[in-house]
Amino acid sequence: MKRRAEVDHEVFMIRVLAAIGTPDRLLLHHCSGFAIVRPPFGRLKQVRSDTLVETAGGIQFDAERFAAVTGS
């Protein structure tokens, strides 16, 4: 999930936590404006329609790019 640029990160995170239902579904977040979550089945549509959210969808993990960035 990525928040809209004009939205405060703390406000965004409160809304994210309310939408996902339980904090253990929050995998990662950063004050630059994103959160990686595991929403309950059927909640993605609700999250996408939230006025604070710019985009919500799946992610891809590129192991080679990650290794290049982290030096591992």
N, C-alpha and C positions, 0 to 999 in steps of 0.2 A: 504494500500500500504506500502511496506517496501522497503527502498532503499538498494542498494548494499553497503557493508561495506566501500569500498574505495571512495565512492561518498560523497562530501561535502553536509551537510544538506541544506544549503542555496540554492545551485544550484539545488538540488532535489526539494525543495519547489517551486522554480521558474517554473520548468518544470511541477510540479503537478498543480499549478494554471493555467498554460497555457492549460493543458490538460482538466481540468474540466470546464474551460470557465468563471467562475464567483466565487469570493471569498466566497460567501454564501454557496457554496457546500462543503467547507472545514469545517469539524466538529471539528477536533482535530488533532494536530500534536505534535511531541516531537523530540527534538534534538538527541535522541538515534536512530532515523532513521525510524520513521513510520508516516503515516498520515491516518486519517480516513476521507474519502470523500464520497460524493454522486455524482458519475459521471453521466453525461447525458446518456440516453439510447444509446447504440451502441459504446460508447467510451472505454469500458473496454478492448476490444481487442487491441485498439491503446495503451492504458496505459500499458498493459501487454508486449507489444513488445518494449517498451522504454528501451534503454540500461542502464538507471540509476536505473530502477526498478528491484528489486530481485523477488518480488512476489506481486500479486494483486488479490484480491478475496473477497468473503464475510466474515463476522465475525459473531461470536456467542457471545451473552452476557449471562454469567452464573451468575444469580442474587445471588445464594448462595455463590459462590466464591468471588464475589464483596463485599458482606456483611461481609464475614470473613476477607477480607483484610482491609476494611475500618472500621470495628468494629461497623457496624450499624445493 
